[in-house]
């Protein structure tokens, strides 16, 4: 019997999802310990920083994947040796 959900062991996906889920939770907990005046600023700044980091991670992931796709296509295109017997 096989499971119906695919097993995804990609480390990038695990880290990305963990950051996206747990970082806002931790920010709200930490902000609850701060004085009243600086709570809102800390949460807003923290969420901006988190959005920037997650966006950069996605862009780097796409560039990484496209780079490997391009690198694998290039040797196949470059070698066009004809064999004459």
N, C-alpha and C positions, 0 to 999 in steps of 0.2 A: 504494500500500500504506500503510495507516494503522497506527500503533502500537497495541498492545493495552492499554497502560496510559494512563490519562488524564493529560494534561499539567496539572499543578497549579502555577500560578505565583503563588499567593497568598503575599504577603510574610509575613503573620502566621504561616502554617504553617511556612515555611522557618525563621524566627527561633525559633519555639517548639521545633521539633524539634532545631535546632542547640543551643539552650540545654539541652534535656533530655538530649542525648547527650554533648556535650563538657564541660559544667561538672563533672559528677562525675569525669570522667577527669582534668581539670586539677586538681581538688581533691586527688585521690589523689597525683598527681605532686608537688604543692606540699607535701603532708603528709609525703611521703617525705624532704623536705629539712629538716623541723623536728626538734627534739630529741624523744627518746622520750616524754617526759611529756605533751606537748601535741598529739601527732598525732591521737589518738582524739577529743579534744574539738574540734579544728578540723574534722575530717571530719564528725562528728555535727552540729555547729552549722552547717556549710556545707550539709549536706543538708537540714536543717530550713529554712534560708533559701531554698534552691532550691525546695523543695516549696511554700513560701509564695508565692514569686514566680510559679511556674508555675500555682498555683491561682488567684491573683489575676488573672493574664493570661487564664485561661479564663473567669472570671467577668466580667471587663471585655469580653471578646469577645462573650459571650452578651448582655450588656446592650446593647452596641453594635448587634448584629444585631437584637435586639428593638426597640430604639429606632427604627431605620430602618423596620422592618415597621410599627410603630405610626404613624410619621410619614407613611408612604405611604397607610395606610388612612384616616387622619383627613380629608384634603381630599376624598376620595371620599364620605365619609359626610356631611360638612358641607354640600356643595352639592347641594341637591335642588330646583333651580329647575324649576318647571313652565312649560311654554311653551303659552300660549293664543293661538291665531291668530284 
